[in-house]
Amino acid sequence: MSTRQLWRLTVRDEFCAGHALRHYQGKCERLHGHNFGVELCVEGEKLADGTEMLLDFKVLKTILKEVLSSLDHCILNEQPPFDEINPSSENLARHIWQEVMQRLSAHPDPQARLVRPHSVTVAEKGQQSATYMELMA
């Protein structure tokens, strides 16, 4: 039986934003704000020659910070794609995953192009969160 090596790295950050959930029957349909917590987990199968690291945490933190900066201190309902889709934690997690994937695949560091997002978790509060991932077929 052959084995496959896999490494996962996780970084966390947060952003502050307001949103109103469309078609929601309750007070969250009104504009309100959160300090959203975000956890990004990436995975890969090849460590870099020399450093023997999957990816420098600094690269990963910078990418996540870039993605979150477009969401920070704004009304999410006014920002694409949330001007058309509901700014739920589920949709935020998917959006962040897709933006991170784009940045990794276009990154100048060749090691960044060898990793892919495993999951993105968005928490409105510490007790509840939504996680998005895309499974390889």
N, C-alpha and C positions, 0 to 999 in steps of 0.2 A: 504494500500500500504506500503510495506517495503522499507526502505532506506538502502543504502550501503555507508559506510564511506570510503573515499579515500583521502590519503594525497600525495602530490607531493613535492619533493625537487629538487632544481636546483643548480648546481655548474658550474662555468666557468673557463676555463684555455686556454692556447694557446701553440703552438709549431711552430718552424720555420723549413721549409723544402723546397727542390726543387723538381720539377716534370716536366714531359713533357707529354702532353696528346696525346696518340696514336690515329691515324685515325681522327685527328682534322684538319680541313683546316683553318689554321690561325696561328698567331704568337705563340699561346699557345702550339703548337706542338713542339716548341723549348724549351729547358730546361730553366726554370725560377723558381723563388722562391716566397714564401708567408710567412707571419706571420698568420698562420691559427688560427682563434678563434674557440673554441669548447664549446658548452653548453650541459651539460648532465642533463637530467631530469629523476628521478626515482619515482616510486610510490609504495604504499603499503596500506594495510588496517588495520594493527595492530600496535599500538604504544607500545613501550617497557614498561614493568612494571617498576615502579619506576621513570624513567626519563620522561616518557610520550613523547618520541621522536620517530619518525619513524626510523631514523638512525642518528648517529652523523655525522655532516658535515665533520669532520676530516677524518672519514673512507671513505666517498665518494670522498673527494678531493685527498686522498692518492691513491685510486684505479684509478681515472682518470689520475693522474700524472704518475703512473706506466705505464698505457697504452700509454700515449703520449710520454713517454721517449723513447720508441722503434721507434718512428717516428721523434723525434726531431733532427734537424741538420743532416739530411741525404738526399740522393736522393731517393725519394719514389719509383721510378721505379726499384731500385735495391733491395728493401726490399719485402719479401713475405708479403701478397699475391700480391703486386703491381708489382712484376716482371712478373706476368701473367695477371692480370686484370688492367684496366686503373686506375690511381691514381686520379680519379675525386673526387670532393667534395662529390658526392653521395656515391661512393664506400668507401671513407674514413669514412663517417658517419656510414655506415653499419658495417664496420670493427671495429670501436670503440665501437659500440653498442654490437657486439658479444663478444669482449674482456672484456667489463665491465660485461656482463651477466655471463661469465665464472668465473670471479673473485668474483662476489657477491655470486654465488651458491656454491663456495668452501671456502668462507671466514670463519675464526674461530668464528667471532661474529655471534651468531644465528639470531640476528636481521637483519643482512645483507642478510641472506638467505631468509628473508621474503619480501624483496623488489625486484623489477625488473625494468630494464630500461623502461622508457616510450618513450623517444626520445633522439636522439643525433643530434645536429645541428652543421654543420661545415661551417664556413664563411672564404672565401679567402679575402674578404674586408668587411667593415661594411655594405655596401649596398646590398650584395647578399649572400645567404646561401642556403645550402641543408640540409634537415631534413630527418632522417630515423627513422621509428618505426615499430614494429611488432604488429599487432592487434590480440587480442585473439578472436577466433571464438566462 
